[in-house]
Amino acid sequence: MDAPAVGRELLPEDLQTAEAIAAFLADAEATADPAYIEHAREVAARARAMHGIK
């Protein structure tokens, strides 16, 4: 099983604000790992839907 490139795995439940999502995506982009960036975008999309964030 592949681990995320940075930190512990964040779940949509962990990302409850637009600012938290933005920071999470910025950290993912900083890794320059296309697979991790795509994964982070999917987690962020689920978090937005779960918490009603646009």
C-alpha positions in Angstrom: 0.0 0.0 0.0 1.4 3.4 -1.0 1.6 6.0 1.7 1.0 9.7 1.1 4.1 11.8 0.2 3.7 14.1 3.2 2.3 13.7 6.7 -0.5 11.4 7.8 -3.3 10.7 5.5 -6.0 13.3 5.8 -9.6 12.4 5.3 -12.4 14.6 4.1 -13.6 14.8 7.7 -10.3 16.6 8.6 -10.8 19.3 6.0 -13.7 21.4 7.3 -12.9 24.8 5.9 -12.0 26.3 2.5 -8.7 27.4 4.1 -7.8 23.9 5.3 -8.6 22.5 1.8 -6.4 25.2 0.2 -3.5 24.4 2.5 -3.9 20.7 1.9 -3.9 21.2 -1.9 -0.9 23.5 -1.7 1.1 21.0 0.3 0.2 18.3 -2.2 1.3 20.5 -5.1 4.6 21.1 -3.3 5.4 17.4 -3.5 5.4 17.5 -7.3 4.0 13.9 -7.2 1.3 13.7 -9.8 -0.4 10.7 -8.2 -0.5 12.3 -4.8 -1.7 15.6 -6.2 -4.6 13.7 -8.0 -5.4 11.9 -4.8 -5.4 15.1 -2.8 -7.8 16.7 -5.3 -10.2 13.8 -4.9 -10.0 14.1 -1.1 -10.6 17.8 -1.4 -13.6 17.3 -3.6 -15.1 14.9 -1.2 -14.4 17.3 1.7 -16.1 20.2 -0.2 -19.2 18.1 -0.8 -19.3 16.7 2.7 -19.1 20.1 4.3 -20.9 22.2 1.7 -17.9 24.2 0.8 -17.8 25.8 -2.7 
